[in-house]
Amino acid sequence: MKFKQSVGQNQRIERITTSHLVVGIDMAKEVHVAQATNFRGIVLSRN
C-alpha cells in the first residue's frame, strides 16, 4: 500500500522516542555543519 509523502513522514516522526538523537548534516556548504537535536526538537549541539 502506498502512502502519501506526508503520511509516511508522519509515521517516521511518530517512531522517534526519548532514546533517539536526530542528527542533521549539511555537506553542501564550503564548511560542513552538523546539528544534534533531541526527540523534542531541542538543539543539543551545533557545529
N, CA, C, O and CB atoms as a CASP TS submission, in Angstrom:
PFRMAT TS
TARGET T0000
AUTHOR 0000-0000-0000
METHOD Language model
MODEL 1
PARENT N/A
ATOM      1  N   MET     1       0.838  -1.171   0.000  1.00  0.00           N
ATOM      2  CA  MET     1       0.000   0.000   0.000  1.00  0.00           C
ATOM      3  C   MET     1       0.886   1.239   0.000  1.00  0.00           C
ATOM      4  O   MET     1       1.813   1.335   0.805  1.00  0.00           O
ATOM      5  CB  MET     1      -0.955  -0.005   1.209  1.00  0.00           C
ATOM      6  N   LYS     2       0.617   2.175  -0.881  1.00  0.00           N
ATOM      7  CA  LYS     2       1.397   3.397  -0.964  1.00  0.00           C
ATOM      8  C   LYS     2       0.760   4.486  -0.119  1.00  0.00           C
ATOM      9  O   LYS     2      -0.457   4.671  -0.126  1.00  0.00           O
ATOM     10  CB  LYS     2       1.529   3.855  -2.416  1.00  0.00           C
ATOM     11  N   PHE     3       1.606   5.202   0.608  1.00  0.00           N
ATOM     12  CA  PHE     3       1.146   6.324   1.413  1.00  0.00           C
ATOM     13  C   PHE     3       1.560   7.614   0.737  1.00  0.00           C
ATOM     14  O   PHE     3       2.543   7.654  -0.003  1.00  0.00           O
ATOM     15  CB  PHE     3       1.708   6.250   2.852  1.00  0.00           C
ATOM     16  N   LYS     4       0.805   8.666   0.995  1.00  0.00           N
ATOM     17  CA  LYS     4       1.246   9.984   0.560  1.00  0.00           C
ATOM     18  C   LYS     4       2.499  10.327   1.347  1.00  0.00           C
ATOM     19  O   LYS     4       2.698   9.815   2.449  1.00  0.00           O
ATOM     20  CB  LYS     4       0.128  11.066   0.762  1.00  0.00           C
ATOM     21  N   GLN     5       3.340  11.183   0.801  1.00  0.00           N
ATOM     22  CA  GLN     5       4.606  11.506   1.452  1.00  0.00           C
ATOM     23  C   GLN     5       4.398  12.024   2.865  1.00  0.00           C
ATOM     24  O   GLN     5       5.138  11.640   3.772  1.00  0.00           O
ATOM     25  CB  GLN     5       5.368  12.530   0.637  1.00  0.00           C
ATOM     26  N   SER     6       3.408  12.888   3.076  1.00  0.00           N
ATOM     27  CA  SER     6       3.199  13.456   4.410  1.00  0.00           C
ATOM     28  C   SER     6       2.780  12.385   5.415  1.00  0.00           C
ATOM     29  O   SER     6       3.168  12.450   6.582  1.00  0.00           O
ATOM     30  CB  SER     6       2.141  14.561   4.356  1.00  0.00           C
ATOM     31  N   VAL     7       2.009  11.420   4.987  1.00  0.00           N
ATOM     32  CA  VAL     7       1.582  10.344   5.892  1.00  0.00           C
ATOM     33  C   VAL     7       2.790   9.492   6.273  1.00  0.00           C
ATOM     34  O   VAL     7       2.963   9.151   7.444  1.00  0.00           O
ATOM     35  CB  VAL     7       0.476   9.460   5.231  1.00  0.00           C
ATOM     36  N   GLY     8       3.621   9.148   5.301  1.00  0.00           N
ATOM     37  CA  GLY     8       4.823   8.363   5.575  1.00  0.00           C
ATOM     38  C   GLY     8       5.789   9.111   6.470  1.00  0.00           C
ATOM     39  O   GLY     8       6.387   8.521   7.369  1.00  0.00           O
ATOM     40  N   GLN     9       5.947  10.402   6.233  1.00  0.00           N
ATOM     41  CA  GLN     9       6.834  11.215   7.054  1.00  0.00           C
ATOM     42  C   GLN     9       6.308  11.284   8.485  1.00  0.00           C
ATOM     43  O   GLN     9       7.085  11.179   9.433  1.00  0.00           O
ATOM     44  CB  GLN     9       6.979  12.631   6.462  1.00  0.00           C
ATOM     45  N   ASN    10       5.018  11.456   8.647  1.00  0.00           N
ATOM     46  CA  ASN    10       4.428  11.488   9.988  1.00  0.00           C
ATOM     47  C   ASN    10       4.631  10.171  10.715  1.00  0.00           C
ATOM     48  O   ASN    10       4.870  10.161  11.922  1.00  0.00           O
ATOM     49  CB  ASN    10       2.941  11.810   9.909  1.00  0.00           C
ATOM     50  N   GLN    11       4.541   9.067   9.999  1.00  0.00           N
ATOM     51  CA  GLN    11       4.755   7.764  10.623  1.00  0.00           C
ATOM     52  C   GLN    11       6.196   7.624  11.102  1.00  0.00           C
ATOM     53  O   GLN    11       6.431   7.068  12.175  1.00  0.00           O
ATOM     54  CB  GLN    11       4.411   6.637   9.642  1.00  0.00           C
ATOM     55  N   ARG    12       7.157   8.110  10.337  1.00  0.00           N
ATOM     56  CA  ARG    12       8.555   8.059  10.766  1.00  0.00           C
ATOM     57  C   ARG    12       8.786   8.961  11.976  1.00  0.00           C
ATOM     58  O   ARG    12       9.519   8.592  12.894  1.00  0.00           O
ATOM     59  CB  ARG    12       9.484   8.472   9.614  1.00  0.00           C
ATOM     60  N   ILE    13       8.170  10.129  11.982  1.00  0.00           N
ATOM     61  CA  ILE    13       8.322  11.051  13.108  1.00  0.00           C
ATOM     62  C   ILE    13       7.735  10.438  14.381  1.00  0.00           C
ATOM     63  O   ILE    13       8.304  10.601  15.460  1.00  0.00           O
ATOM     64  CB  ILE    13       7.639  12.403  12.798  1.00  0.00           C
ATOM     65  N   GLU    14       6.621   9.747  14.270  1.00  0.00           N
ATOM     66  CA  GLU    14       5.975   9.143  15.438  1.00  0.00           C
ATOM     67  C   GLU    14       6.810   8.028  16.042  1.00  0.00           C
ATOM     68  O   GLU    14       6.624   7.694  17.212  1.00  0.00           O
ATOM     69  CB  GLU    14       4.611   8.607  15.062  1.00  0.00           C
ATOM     70  N   ARG    15       7.729   7.440  15.273  1.00  0.00           N
ATOM     71  CA  ARG    15       8.590   6.365  15.782  1.00  0.00           C
ATOM     72  C   ARG    15       9.748   6.886  16.618  1.00  0.00           C
ATOM     73  O   ARG    15      10.441   6.090  17.252  1.00  0.00           O
ATOM     74  CB  ARG    15       9.130   5.549  14.633  1.00  0.00           C
ATOM     75  N   ILE    16       9.985   8.205  16.641  1.00  0.00           N
ATOM     76  CA  ILE    16      11.080   8.772  17.415  1.00  0.00           C
ATOM     77  C   ILE    16      10.694   8.743  18.888  1.00  0.00           C
ATOM     78  O   ILE    16       9.641   9.247  19.277  1.00  0.00           O
ATOM     79  CB  ILE    16      11.409  10.225  16.949  1.00  0.00           C
ATOM     80  N   THR    17      11.565   8.142  19.706  1.00  0.00           N
ATOM     81  CA  THR    17      11.302   8.023  21.139  1.00  0.00           C
ATOM     82  C   THR    17      12.329   8.830  21.925  1.00  0.00           C
ATOM     83  O   THR    17      13.196   9.488  21.350  1.00  0.00           O
ATOM     84  CB  THR    17      11.326   6.542  21.580  1.00  0.00           C
ATOM     85  N   THR    18      12.215   8.767  23.244  1.00  0.00           N
ATOM     86  CA  THR    18      13.127   9.510  24.115  1.00  0.00           C
ATOM     87  C   THR    18      14.565   9.031  23.994  1.00  0.00           C
ATOM     88  O   THR    18      15.478   9.753  24.394  1.00  0.00           O
ATOM     89  CB  THR    18      12.676   9.396  25.554  1.00  0.00           C
ATOM     90  N   SER    19      14.796   7.848  23.461  1.00  0.00           N
ATOM     91  CA  SER    19      16.156   7.323  23.344  1.00  0.00           C
ATOM     92  C   SER    19      16.806   7.667  21.999  1.00  0.00           C
ATOM     93  O   SER    19      17.934   7.246  21.745  1.00  0.00           O
ATOM     94  CB  SER    19      16.141   5.818  23.532  1.00  0.00           C
ATOM     95  N   HIS    20      16.125   8.417  21.143  1.00  0.00           N
ATOM     96  CA  HIS    20      16.673   8.777  19.832  1.00  0.00           C
ATOM     97  C   HIS    20      17.366  10.135  19.860  1.00  0.00           C
ATOM     98  O   HIS    20      16.993  11.032  20.616  1.00  0.00           O
ATOM     99  CB  HIS    20      15.566   8.786  18.786  1.00  0.00           C
ATOM    100  N   LEU    21      18.375  10.258  19.023  1.00  0.00           N
ATOM    101  CA  LEU    21      19.067  11.512  18.790  1.00  0.00           C
ATOM    102  C   LEU    21      19.016  11.764  17.286  1.00  0.00           C
ATOM    103  O   LEU    21      19.435  10.916  16.497  1.00  0.00           O
ATOM    104  CB  LEU    21      20.553  11.475  19.332  1.00  0.00           C
ATOM    105  N   VAL    22      18.509  12.912  16.894  1.00  0.00           N
ATOM    106  CA  VAL    22      18.380  13.245  15.480  1.00  0.00           C
ATOM    107  C   VAL    22      19.559  14.139  15.100  1.00  0.00           C
ATOM    108  O   VAL    22      19.793  15.168  15.734  1.00  0.00           O
ATOM    109  CB  VAL    22      17.005  13.952  15.179  1.00  0.00           C
ATOM    110  N   VAL    23      20.304  13.742  14.058  1.00  0.00           N
ATOM    111  CA  VAL    23      21.472  14.492  13.619  1.00  0.00           C
ATOM    112  C   VAL    23      21.267  14.914  12.172  1.00  0.00           C
ATOM    113  O   VAL    23      20.934  14.097  11.314  1.00  0.00           O
ATOM    114  CB  VAL    23      22.770  13.654  13.776  1.00  0.00           C
ATOM    115  N   GLY    24      21.472  16.200  11.916  1.00  0.00           N
ATOM    116  CA  GLY    24      21.394  16.725  10.561  1.00  0.00           C
ATOM    117  C   GLY    24      22.773  17.216  10.130  1.00  0.00           C
ATOM    118  O   GLY    24      23.476  17.865  10.905  1.00  0.00           O
ATOM    119  N   ILE    25      23.160  16.905   8.890  1.00  0.00           N
ATOM    120  CA  ILE    25      24.471  17.296   8.369  1.00  0.00           C
ATOM    121  C   ILE    25      24.281  17.991   7.033  1.00  0.00           C
ATOM    122  O   ILE    25      23.558  17.498   6.167  1.00  0.00           O
ATOM    123  CB  ILE    25      25.412  16.066   8.221  1.00  0.00           C
ATOM    124  N   ASP    26      24.933  19.142   6.866  1.00  0.00           N
ATOM    125  CA  ASP    26      24.913  19.866   5.594  1.00  0.00           C
ATOM    126  C   ASP    26      26.319  19.841   5.021  1.00  0.00           C
ATOM    127  O   ASP    26      27.203  20.563   5.481  1.00  0.00           O
ATOM    128  CB  ASP    26      24.401  21.339   5.774  1.00  0.00           C
ATOM    129  N   MET    27      26.515  19.008   4.016  1.00  0.00           N
ATOM    130  CA  MET    27      27.832  18.864   3.402  1.00  0.00           C
ATOM    131  C   MET    27      27.956  19.689   2.134  1.00  0.00           C
ATOM    132  O   MET    27      29.012  19.679   1.502  1.00  0.00           O
ATOM    133  CB  MET    27      28.111  17.408   3.095  1.00  0.00           C
ATOM    134  N   ALA    28      26.909  20.403   1.743  1.00  0.00           N
ATOM    135  CA  ALA    28      26.922  21.173   0.508  1.00  0.00           C
ATOM    136  C   ALA    28      27.635  22.507   0.676  1.00  0.00           C
ATOM    137  O   ALA    28      28.004  23.136  -0.316  1.00  0.00           O
ATOM    138  CB  ALA    28      25.509  21.404   0.025  1.00  0.00           C
ATOM    139  N   LYS    29      27.831  22.939   1.889  1.00  0.00           N
ATOM    140  CA  LYS    29      28.497  24.209   2.141  1.00  0.00           C
ATOM    141  C   LYS    29      30.006  24.033   2.034  1.00  0.00           C
ATOM    142  O   LYS    29      30.525  22.917   2.058  1.00  0.00           O
ATOM    143  CB  LYS    29      28.112  24.762   3.526  1.00  0.00           C
ATOM    144  N   GLU    30      30.696  25.164   1.914  1.00  0.00           N
ATOM    145  CA  GLU    30      32.160  25.110   1.872  1.00  0.00           C
ATOM    146  C   GLU    30      32.702  24.560   3.185  1.00  0.00           C
ATOM    147  O   GLU    30      33.655  23.781   3.198  1.00  0.00           O
ATOM    148  CB  GLU    30      32.754  26.511   1.591  1.00  0.00           C
ATOM    149  N   VAL    31      32.084  24.974   4.288  1.00  0.00           N
ATOM    150  CA  VAL    31      32.414  24.445   5.604  1.00  0.00           C
ATOM    151  C   VAL    31      31.239  23.569   6.026  1.00  0.00           C
ATOM    152  O   VAL    31      30.112  24.052   6.132  1.00  0.00           O
ATOM    153  CB  VAL    31      32.695  25.600   6.653  1.00  0.00           C
ATOM    154  N   HIS    32      31.495  22.284   6.268  1.00  0.00           N
ATOM    155  CA  HIS    32      30.424  21.364   6.645  1.00  0.00           C
ATOM    156  C   HIS    32      29.899  21.703   8.034  1.00  0.00           C
ATOM    157  O   HIS    32      30.664  22.094   8.915  1.00  0.00           O
ATOM    158  CB  HIS    32      30.918  19.905   6.602  1.00  0.00           C
ATOM    159  N   VAL    33      28.600  21.553   8.225  1.00  0.00           N
ATOM    160  CA  VAL    33      27.989  21.820   9.523  1.00  0.00           C
ATOM    161  C   VAL    33      27.094  20.652   9.918  1.00  0.00           C
ATOM    162  O   VAL    33      26.571  19.935   9.064  1.00  0.00           O
ATOM    163  CB  VAL    33      27.182  23.140   9.491  1.00  0.00           C
ATOM    164  N   ALA    34      26.926  20.472  11.229  1.00  0.00           N
ATOM    165  CA  ALA    34      26.056  19.418  11.756  1.00  0.00           C
ATOM    166  C   ALA    34      25.326  19.950  12.977  1.00  0.00           C
ATOM    167  O   ALA    34      25.786  20.878  13.642  1.00  0.00           O
ATOM    168  CB  ALA    34      26.870  18.137  12.113  1.00  0.00           C
ATOM    169  N   GLN    35      24.176  19.341  13.258  1.00  0.00           N
ATOM    170  CA  GLN    35      23.388  19.732  14.424  1.00  0.00           C
ATOM    171  C   GLN    35      22.748  18.489  15.021  1.00  0.00           C
ATOM    172  O   GLN    35      22.194  17.660  14.300  1.00  0.00           O
ATOM    173  CB  GLN    35      22.306  20.785  14.046  1.00  0.00           C
ATOM    174  N   ALA    36      22.827  18.362  16.344  1.00  0.00           N
ATOM    175  CA  ALA    36      22.188  17.261  17.055  1.00  0.00           C
ATOM    176  C   ALA    36      20.967  17.815  17.789  1.00  0.00           C
ATOM    177  O   ALA    36      21.035  18.859  18.438  1.00  0.00           O
ATOM    178  CB  ALA    36      23.186  16.568  18.052  1.00  0.00           C
ATOM    179  N   THR    37      19.858  17.101  17.673  1.00  0.00           N
ATOM    180  CA  THR    37      18.587  17.524  18.255  1.00  0.00           C
ATOM    181  C   THR    37      17.981  16.349  19.018  1.00  0.00           C
ATOM    182  O   THR    37      18.051  15.208  18.562  1.00  0.00           O
ATOM    183  CB  THR    37      17.606  18.041  17.153  1.00  0.00           C
ATOM    184  N   ASN    38      17.389  16.625  20.173  1.00  0.00           N
ATOM    185  CA  ASN    38      16.750  15.534  20.905  1.00  0.00           C
ATOM    186  C   ASN    38      15.355  15.272  20.346  1.00  0.00           C
ATOM    187  O   ASN    38      14.943  15.908  19.376  1.00  0.00           O
ATOM    188  CB  ASN    38      16.675  15.858  22.414  1.00  0.00           C
ATOM    189  N   PHE    39      14.634  14.346  20.951  1.00  0.00           N
ATOM    190  CA  PHE    39      13.330  13.933  20.435  1.00  0.00           C
ATOM    191  C   PHE    39      12.286  15.039  20.501  1.00  0.00           C
ATOM    192  O   PHE    39      11.279  14.973  19.796  1.00  0.00           O
ATOM    193  CB  PHE    39      12.836  12.737  21.199  1.00  0.00           C
ATOM    194  N   ARG    40      12.505  16.053  21.330  1.00  0.00           N
ATOM    195  CA  ARG    40      11.557  17.167  21.436  1.00  0.00           C
ATOM    196  C   ARG    40      11.860  18.299  20.468  1.00  0.00           C
ATOM    197  O   ARG    40      11.082  19.247  20.365  1.00  0.00           O
ATOM    198  CB  ARG    40      11.553  17.704  22.841  1.00  0.00           C
ATOM    199  N   GLY    41      12.975  18.216  19.760  1.00  0.00           N
ATOM    200  CA  GLY    41      13.356  19.262  18.838  1.00  0.00           C
ATOM    201  C   GLY    41      14.264  20.318  19.433  1.00  0.00           C
ATOM    202  O   GLY    41      14.492  21.362  18.822  1.00  0.00           O
ATOM    203  N   ILE    42      14.780  20.056  20.615  1.00  0.00           N
ATOM    204  CA  ILE    42      15.688  20.989  21.280  1.00  0.00           C
ATOM    205  C   ILE    42      17.098  20.724  20.781  1.00  0.00           C
ATOM    206  O   ILE    42      17.570  19.587  20.803  1.00  0.00           O
ATOM    207  CB  ILE    42      15.611  20.851  22.835  1.00  0.00           C
ATOM    208  N   VAL    43      17.773  21.784  20.327  1.00  0.00           N
ATOM    209  CA  VAL    43      19.128  21.660  19.799  1.00  0.00           C
ATOM    210  C   VAL    43      20.089  21.393  20.947  1.00  0.00           C
ATOM    211  O   VAL    43      20.147  22.154  21.912  1.00  0.00           O
ATOM    212  CB  VAL    43      19.543  22.935  19.018  1.00  0.00           C
ATOM    213  N   LEU    44      20.853  20.288  20.828  1.00  0.00           N
ATOM    214  CA  LEU    44      21.801  19.909  21.864  1.00  0.00           C
ATOM    215  C   LEU    44      23.224  20.323  21.503  1.00  0.00           C
ATOM    216  O   LEU    44      24.009  20.689  22.378  1.00  0.00           O
ATOM    217  CB  LEU    44      21.741  18.411  22.105  1.00  0.00           C
ATOM    218  N   SER    45      23.552  20.264  20.223  1.00  0.00           N
ATOM    219  CA  SER    45      24.904  20.574  19.794  1.00  0.00           C
ATOM    220  C   SER    45      24.864  21.127  18.388  1.00  0.00           C
ATOM    221  O   SER    45      24.119  20.633  17.542  1.00  0.00           O
ATOM    222  CB  SER    45      25.810  19.333  19.868  1.00  0.00           C
ATOM    223  N   ARG    46      25.650  22.132  18.138  1.00  0.00           N
ATOM    224  CA  ARG    46      25.724  22.723  16.805  1.00  0.00           C
ATOM    225  C   ARG    46      27.188  22.925  16.485  1.00  0.00           C
ATOM    226  O   ARG    46      27.953  23.408  17.320  1.00  0.00           O
ATOM    227  CB  ARG    46      24.928  24.074  16.717  1.00  0.00           C
ATOM    228  N   ASN    47      27.586  22.551  15.262  1.00  0.00           N
ATOM    229  CA  ASN    47      28.976  22.689  14.875  1.00  0.00           C
ATOM    230  C   ASN    47      29.055  23.300  13.507  1.00  0.00           C
ATOM    231  O   ASN    47      30.150  23.506  12.985  1.00  0.00           O
ATOM    232  CB  ASN    47      29.696  21.347  14.906  1.00  0.00           C
TER
END
